[in-house]
């Protein structure tokens, strides 16, 4: 910070650089054959947006629940995490694409937001989507497809099919399994774009916390529902 100030770099930019470096360290570098084949286990995006920590966190909370059909999983200092909402109505909204949306973030196992104050009116927001669920599913599907090809070749050999023809299912299964696994990379990119779109909305001020009257109305409805459940009994 001192070196930057000595050469005339504004403190806000120095603070942002420090925050970005720290948050980058929170996202591990992913390597390995599985990552090369099916893509990374996480997707992330970060940006400086206007506002303070409390206001940005409330705005994100409102958008993730109402706009992305997620529910709160954890709350922690200067951040929170969300997971996929459950329920028939929510599933129907996703399947119909209500509002022309694809709800890509609901495909993640967990979405985490970390918010750091950069100055009196700016925050740094990092969003990370945990996609380890689709990573396992895609590799498992590719493995089963490869295994099915091997079984088919083995069965062909047993019933007397000539070896050059019997191995065809196994030979075809391997490249097709690779195609299946690598198709997930496009989904990871779509999730990353969805994270960037959330930051776009924050940056332009399109995502705002609900007005107090809306929050109060929601609290009253929840309280009434709770009282009805108590009256009806278990």
LINQUIUR-V956352 format. One record per pair of residues at least 12 apart in sequence whose C-alpha atoms are under 10 Angstrom apart, sorted by the first residue. I is the first residue (numbers start at 1). GAP is how many residues later the second one is. D is the distance in Angstrom with one decimal. If there is no record, write none. Layout:
I;GAP;D / I;GAP;D
This chain:
1;12;9.9 / 1;13;6.3 / 1;14;7.8 / 1;16;10.0 / 1;17;8.9 / 2;12;9.6 / 11;107;9.1 / 11;108;8.8 / 12;105;9.8 / 12;106;6.1 / 12;107;6.2 / 12;108;9.5 / 12;110;8.8 / 13;105;8.3 / 13;106;9.5 / 14;104;9.2 / 15;101;9.8 / 15;102;8.9 / 15;103;6.0 / 15;104;8.3 / 15;109;9.6 / 16;31;9.3 / 16;32;7.6 / 16;100;9.0 / 16;101;8.8 / 16;102;6.0 / 16;103;9.1 / 16;106;9.5 / 16;107;8.6 / 16;108;7.0 / 17;101;9.7 / 17;107;9.9 / 18;100;9.8 / 19;96;9.6 / 19;97;7.3 / 19;98;9.0 / 19;99;8.2 / 19;104;9.9 / 19;105;7.3 / 19;106;9.5 / 19;107;9.8 / 20;26;8.0 / 20;27;8.6 / 20;28;9.4 / 20;96;9.7 / 20;104;7.8 / 20;105;9.2 / 20;106;8.6 / 23;23;8.7 / 23;91;8.3 / 23;92;9.8 / 23;93;9.7 / 23;101;9.6 / 23;102;9.3 / 23;103;7.2 / 23;104;9.9 / 24;20;9.6 / 24;21;10.0 / 24;22;9.2 / 24;102;9.0 / 26;100;10.0 / 26;102;9.7 / 27;15;8.3 / 27;16;9.3 / 27;17;8.1 / 27;101;8.1 / 28;14;9.2 / 29;13;9.9 / 30;12;8.8 / 34;101;8.5 / 34;102;9.5 / 34;105;7.7 / 34;147;8.9 / 34;148;9.7 / 35;100;8.5 / 35;146;9.9 / 35;147;9.4 / 35;150;9.3 / 36;145;9.7 / 36;146;8.3 / 36;149;9.3 / 37;98;9.8 / 37;101;9.9 / 37;102;8.6 / 37;141;7.1 / 37;142;8.9 / 37;143;9.5 / 37;144;6.1 / 37;145;5.4 / 37;146;9.1 / 37;147;8.8 / 37;148;8.4 / 38;96;9.2 / 38;97;6.6 / 38;98;9.2 / 38;100;7.2 / 38;101;7.1 / 38;104;9.7 / 38;140;8.5 / 38;141;9.3 / 38;142;8.5 / 38;143;4.9 / 38;144;4.7 / 38;145;7.2 / 38;146;5.6 / 38;147;5.9 / 38;148;9.5 / 38;149;9.9 / 38;150;9.2 / 39;92;9.7 / 39;96;7.6 / 39;142;8.5 / 39;143;7.0 / 39;144;8.8 / 39;145;6.6 / 39;146;4.9 / 39;147;8.6 / 39;148;9.1 / 39;149;7.1 / 39;150;9.2 / 40;90;9.5 / 40;91;7.9 / 40;92;8.3 / 40;95;7.8 / 40;144;9.4 / 40;145;7.8 / 40;148;7.5 / 40;149;9.8 / 41;67;9.9 / 41;88;8.6 / 41;89;6.4 / 41;90;5.0 / 41;91;4.8 / 41;92;8.3 / 41;93;8.2 / 41;94;6.2 / 41;95;9.1 / 41;147;8.4 / 42;66;8.9 / 42;67;9.9 / 42;68;9.8 / 42;69;9.6 / 42;86;6.7 / 42;87;5.5 / 42;88;4.8 / 42;89;5.2 / 42;90;7.0 / 42;93;9.3 / 42;146;7.8 / 42;149;9.3 / 42;150;8.9 / 43;65;9.4 / 43;68;9.4 / 43;84;8.3 / 43;85;5.8 / 43;86;5.2 / 43;87;6.9 / 43;88;7.3 / 43;145;6.5 / 43;146;7.6 / 43;147;9.3 / 43;148;6.7 / 43;149;5.3 / 43;150;9.1 / 43;151;9.8 / 43;152;8.2 / 44;67;9.4 / 44;68;9.4 / 44;69;9.8 / 44;82;7.3 / 44;83;5.5 / 44;84;4.3 / 44;85;6.2 / 44;86;8.9 / 44;144;9.8 / 44;145;9.9 / 44;147;8.6 / 44;148;6.0 / 44;149;9.2 / 44;150;9.8 / 44;151;7.0 / 44;152;8.4 / 45;68;9.9 / 45;80;8.3 / 45;81;5.9 / 45;82;5.4 / 45;83;6.7 / 45;84;9.1 / 45;146;10.0 / 45;147;6.8 / 45;148;8.4 / 45;149;9.3 / 45;150;6.1 / 45;151;5.9 / 45;152;9.6 / 45;153;9.4 / 45;154;8.0 / 46;67;9.4 / 46;68;9.3 / 46;69;9.7 / 46;78;7.2 / 46;79;5.4 / 46;80;4.2 / 46;81;6.1 / 46;82;8.6 / 46;149;8.6 / 46;150;7.7 / 46;153;7.5 / 47;68;10.0 / 47;76;8.3 / 47;77;5.7 / 47;78;5.6 / 47;79;6.7 / 47;80;9.1 / 47;149;8.7 / 47;152;6.9 / 47;153;9.0 / 47;155;9.6 / 47;156;8.5 / 48;67;9.5 / 48;68;9.2 / 48;69;9.3 / 48;70;8.1 / 48;74;6.6 / 48;75;5.4 / 48;76;4.2 / 48;77;6.2 / 48;78;8.9 / 48;151;8.7 / 48;154;9.4 / 48;155;7.8 / 49;66;10.0 / 49;68;9.9 / 49;69;9.5 / 49;72;8.6 / 49;73;5.6 / 49;74;5.4 / 49;75;6.2 / 49;76;7.2 / 49;150;7.6 / 49;151;8.8 / 49;152;9.5 / 49;153;6.4 / 49;154;4.9 / 49;155;8.4 / 49;156;8.9 / 50;67;9.9 / 50;68;9.6 / 50;69;9.5 / 50;70;9.3 / 50;71;5.7 / 50;72;4.4 / 50;73;6.1 / 50;74;8.7 / 50;152;7.6 / 50;153;6.3 / 50;154;8.5 / 50;155;7.9 / 51;66;8.7 / 51;67;9.7 / 51;68;9.1 / 51;69;8.0 / 51;70;4.9 / 51;71;5.1 / 51;72;6.1 / 51;73;9.5 / 51;151;9.0 / 51;152;9.1 / 51;154;9.1 / 52;63;9.0 / 52;64;8.6 / 52;65;6.5 / 52;66;8.7 / 52;67;8.3 / 52;68;7.2 / 52;69;5.9 / 52;70;6.2 / 52;71;6.0 / 52;72;9.5 / 53;25;6.7 / 53;26;8.7 / 53;61;9.5 / 53;62;6.2 / 53;63;6.6 / 53;64;6.1 / 53;65;9.4 / 53;68;9.3 / 53;69;8.6 / 53;70;6.5 / 53;71;8.8 / 53;72;9.1 / 54;24;7.9 / 54;25;9.4 / 54;61;9.1 / 54;63;9.7 / 54;155;9.9 / 55;68;9.9 / 55;153;7.9 / 55;154;7.0 / 56;22;9.7 / 56;23;9.6 / 56;59;7.9 / 56;66;9.6 / 56;67;7.9 / 56;68;9.7 / 56;69;8.6 / 56;146;7.7 / 56;149;9.8 / 56;151;8.7 / 56;152;7.8 / 56;153;8.0 / 57;21;7.5 / 57;22;6.8 / 57;23;8.0 / 57;56;8.4 / 57;57;8.9 / 57;58;7.5 / 57;68;9.4 / 57;151;9.6 / 57;152;8.5 / 58;21;9.9 / 58;149;9.5 / 58;150;7.6 / 58;151;5.2 / 58;152;8.2 / 59;143;8.0 / 59;146;9.4 / 59;147;9.3 / 59;148;5.7 / 59;149;4.6 / 59;150;4.1 / 59;151;7.6 / 60;19;9.6 / 60;20;9.2 / 60;53;8.4 / 60;138;8.4 / 60;139;9.5 / 60;141;9.9 / 60;142;8.1 / 60;147;7.3 / 60;148;7.8 / 60;149;7.6 / 61;18;9.7 / 61;19;8.2 / 61;20;9.2 / 61;21;8.8 / 61;52;9.7 / 61;146;9.8 / 61;147;9.5 / 61;148;7.8 / 61;149;9.7 / 62;145;8.0 / 62;146;7.5 / 62;147;5.9 / 62;148;6.8 / 63;135;8.4 / 63;138;9.7 / 63;139;9.8 / 63;143;9.9 / 63;144;6.6 / 63;145;8.0 / 63;146;8.1 / 63;147;9.5 / 64;17;9.6 / 64;18;7.5 / 64;19;9.4 / 64;20;9.9 / 64;41;8.8 / 64;42;9.5 / 64;47;9.2 / 64;134;9.1 / 65;17;8.4 / 65;18;9.5 / 65;19;9.4 / 65;20;8.3 / 67;32;9.7 / 67;34;9.0 / 67;36;8.1 / 67;131;9.7 / 67;140;9.6 / 68;14;9.9 / 68;16;8.8 / 68;17;9.2 / 68;26;9.4 / 68;33;8.9 / 68;34;9.0 / 68;35;5.6 / 68;36;7.9 / 68;37;6.5 / 68;38;6.6 / 68;126;9.8 / 68;130;9.6 / 69;13;9.6 / 69;14;8.8 / 69;15;6.8 / 69;16;5.9 / 69;17;8.9 / 69;21;7.0 / 69;22;9.2 / 69;24;8.8 / 69;25;8.2 / 69;34;7.4 / 69;35;9.9 / 69;36;8.5 / 69;37;6.7 / 70;12;5.8 / 70;13;5.4 / 70;14;4.7 / 70;15;4.8 / 70;16;8.6 / 70;20;9.5 / 70;33;9.4 / 70;35;8.1 / 70;36;6.4 / 70;37;9.9 / 70;38;9.9 / 70;40;9.1 / 70;41;8.8 / 71;12;5.5 / 71;13;6.2 / 71;14;5.3 / 71;15;8.6 / 71;35;9.7 / 71;39;9.9 / 72;12;8.9 / 72;13;8.8 / 72;38;9.7 / 72;39;9.6 / 72;40;10.0 / 73;37;8.1 / 73;38;9.1 / 73;39;9.3 / 74;38;8.9 / 75;37;9.7 / 75;38;9.8 / 76;37;9.8 / 76;38;9.0 / 77;37;8.5 / 77;38;8.8 / 77;39;9.9 / 78;35;8.4 / 78;36;6.0 / 78;37;5.3 / 78;38;6.7 / 78;39;9.0 / 78;47;9.8 / 79;33;7.5 / 79;34;5.3 / 79;35;4.5 / 79;36;5.7 / 79;37;8.7 / 79;46;9.1 / 79;47;9.4 / 79;48;9.7 / 80;31;8.5 / 80;32;5.9 / 80;33;5.5 / 80;34;7.0 / 80;35;9.1 / 80;47;10.0 / 81;29;6.6 / 81;30;5.4 / 81;31;4.2 / 81;32;6.2 / 81;33;8.8 / 81;46;9.4 / 81;47;9.2 / 81;48;9.5 / 82;23;9.7 / 82;24;9.2 / 82;26;9.4 / 82;27;8.7 / 82;28;5.7 / 82;29;5.2 / 82;30;6.5 / 82;31;8.7 / 82;47;9.5 / 83;22;8.9 / 83;23;7.2 / 83;24;9.1 / 83;25;7.4 / 83;26;6.2 / 83;27;4.8 / 83;28;6.5 / 83;29;9.0 / 83;46;9.8 / 83;47;9.8 / 84;21;8.2 / 84;22;5.1 / 84;23;7.3 / 84;24;7.4 / 84;25;7.1 / 84;26;7.5 / 84;27;9.0 / 85;21;7.7 / 94;12;8.7 / 102;88;9.8 / 102;92;9.3 / 103;88;9.1 / 103;91;8.3 / 104;83;8.5 / 104;84;9.4 / 104;86;7.1 / 104;87;5.6 / 104;88;9.1 / 104;89;9.1 / 104;90;6.5 / 104;91;9.0 / 105;24;7.4 / 105;25;9.6 / 105;26;9.5 / 105;85;9.1 / 105;86;6.1 / 105;87;8.9 / 105;88;9.9 / 105;89;6.9 / 105;90;7.7 / 106;23;9.6 / 106;85;9.3 / 107;22;9.2 / 107;23;9.3 / 107;24;7.7 / 107;26;8.6 / 107;27;7.9 / 107;80;9.4 / 107;81;9.9 / 107;84;8.3 / 108;20;9.7 / 108;21;5.9 / 108;22;5.6 / 108;23;5.0 / 108;24;7.9 / 108;25;7.2 / 108;26;7.7 / 108;80;9.6 / 108;83;8.2 / 109;20;7.4 / 109;21;5.4 / 109;22;5.8 / 109;23;7.0 / 109;24;6.1 / 109;25;8.4 / 110;18;8.2 / 110;19;5.9 / 110;20;5.1 / 110;21;7.6 / 110;22;9.2 / 110;23;9.5 / 111;16;7.0 / 111;17;5.6 / 111;18;4.4 / 111;19;6.2 / 111;20;9.0 / 111;84;9.4 / 112;14;8.0 / 112;15;5.6 / 112;16;5.2 / 112;17;6.4 / 112;18;8.1 / 113;12;6.8 / 113;13;5.6 / 113;14;4.6 / 113;15;6.6 / 113;16;9.0 / 114;12;5.2 / 114;13;6.7 / 114;14;8.7 / 115;12;9.0 / 122;81;9.9 / 125;74;7.9 / 125;77;9.5 / 126;69;9.3 / 126;73;8.9 / 127;65;9.3 / 127;68;6.6 / 127;69;8.6 / 127;71;9.0 / 127;72;8.6 / 128;63;9.9 / 128;64;8.7 / 128;67;8.0 / 129;59;9.3 / 129;62;7.7 / 129;63;8.0 / 129;66;8.1 / 131;56;9.7 / 131;57;7.7 / 131;60;9.1 / 134;50;7.8 / 134;53;9.2 / 134;54;9.2 / 135;46;8.6 / 135;49;7.7 / 135;50;9.6 / 135;53;9.6 / 136;45;10.0 / 137;44;9.3 / 137;47;9.9 / 138;39;9.5 / 138;42;7.3 / 138;43;5.5 / 138;44;8.6 / 138;45;8.7 / 138;46;7.0 / 139;38;8.7 / 139;39;9.2 / 139;41;8.5 / 139;42;5.9 / 139;43;9.3 / 139;45;9.5 / 140;37;10.0 / 140;41;8.9 / 141;36;7.9 / 141;39;7.9 / 141;40;7.8 / 142;31;8.9 / 142;32;8.5 / 142;33;9.8 / 142;34;8.1 / 142;35;4.5 / 142;36;6.9 / 142;37;8.5 / 142;38;6.1 / 142;39;5.9 / 142;40;9.5 / 143;30;9.6 / 143;31;9.0 / 143;34;7.1 / 143;35;9.3 / 143;37;9.9 / 143;38;9.1 / 144;29;9.7 / 144;33;8.6 / 145;25;9.5 / 145;28;6.4 / 145;29;8.0 / 145;31;8.1 / 145;32;6.1 / 145;33;9.8 / 145;35;9.1 / 146;23;9.1 / 146;24;7.0 / 146;25;9.0 / 146;26;8.7 / 146;27;5.1 / 146;28;5.6 / 146;29;8.9 / 146;30;8.2 / 146;31;6.1 / 146;32;9.2 / 147;23;8.1 / 147;26;8.1 / 147;27;9.1 / 147;30;9.7 / 148;21;8.4 / 148;22;7.9 / 148;25;7.7 / 149;18;8.6 / 149;19;8.4 / 149;20;4.9 / 149;21;4.3 / 149;22;7.6 / 149;23;7.4 / 149;24;5.2 / 149;25;8.0 / 149;28;9.8 / 150;16;9.7 / 150;17;7.9 / 150;18;9.4 / 150;19;6.9 / 150;20;4.7 / 150;21;8.4 / 150;22;9.8 / 150;23;7.9 / 150;24;9.3 / 151;18;8.6 / 151;19;7.9 / 152;14;8.0 / 152;15;8.4 / 152;16;9.1 / 152;17;6.3 / 152;18;7.3 / 152;21;9.9 / 153;12;8.5 / 153;13;5.0 / 153;14;5.1 / 153;15;7.0 / 153;16;5.7 / 153;17;5.9 / 153;18;9.0 / 154;12;7.4 / 154;13;7.9 / 154;15;9.4 / 154;16;8.9 / 156;12;9.7 / 156;13;9.2
